[in-house]
Amino acid sequence: MTATADPRDAFDAAMLPGMRDRLAEIYRRYRAREEAVSQSLAPGGSSSAPDAYRTRDCPSCGYKSAALQPVLEARGLALLDCPECGLTYTRQVMVKAADSARYKESDLDAEGIRLRCSEPYVELESARARYYLRTLESARAVASPSLLEIGCGTGTLLLEGQLMGWHCVGLEPSIAAQVARSRGATGAIDGYFPNDLPAEPQRYDAIAMLDVLEHFAEPLDILGQIRPLLTPSTGRLFVQVPNWDNPLIRLDGAASPIVAPGHWSYFTPASLPMLLARAGFRAVHIETVVSERDRLGAYPLADIQRCIASLRPGVALPQDLPTAAWLYDRGLGYKLIGTFAPIEG
Ligand SMILES: [Zn+2]
């Protein structure tokens, strides 16, 4: 590593020599499982009851969805672009009971945990956690800052947070909570937000949700429950979601693993802060990370250019496969991250 190395490269499999090969077998197994689960959960799928789904209007601004034409149809879901606020969302969502049951007995758990505990994956996730925690420095004004992670999975962010001096609490509904504790993330609790939160602390200096917000059918509800739990003014909410403005996801379209039951909202660098503003948060920092540049490079350059032109009209198009930094600078990375502060009053 040189002194000028981009710290984001440390958690971008496309930028680490040999990483794809190390991940290949475990990812192949995980993706196969994920695809089977997606198909069975989809509206009309084998494990989806006839009354498991309902239709809805825009979850951000309430704009009526009935007359909207889908921009993409995949796995029984119709994705709509809200003409009012710009959010992309599914017309269909699972009703609450069906959605919670899904997390409790997810078929993905065993394969998901195998992936998340594999050596190369932990390497990537740990580097990513350190980068994310550094963006939360401003929330660390107090001597012993507290961090809550909603959906802490196997606990990597909690573990890295502990090493950096955070008091960490995590909530996780799946069996991953147990794995997190066995890895040393002692603050990992089995349960759901907000019902299973411990009595103390009553406020957190930072609350993180990594790949969680897109799973809530009513994201404004969850954000409304988070806001009073943050330390006033200095508290920070950290969000990671898949970036709907990513060219690979858009070129993959209906074949993308991102477009699946359980992902009810598809956020962009523009629509995420818009939703958060409605819930009383202002954006402190918005960034996209993870280039997936090698997978993008499997598409012909002309397709990549056309896709980028539609996502960023007027941008000077790359004449070769864009670099990771080029994608990040234009908000086109695979993952979208945001740090948000509660607006007073
Ligand atoms: Zn809307």
Residues whose N, C-alpha, C, O or C-beta is under 5 A from the ligand:
A	BS01	ZN	C58 S60 C61 G62 Y63 C82 E84 C85 G86 L87
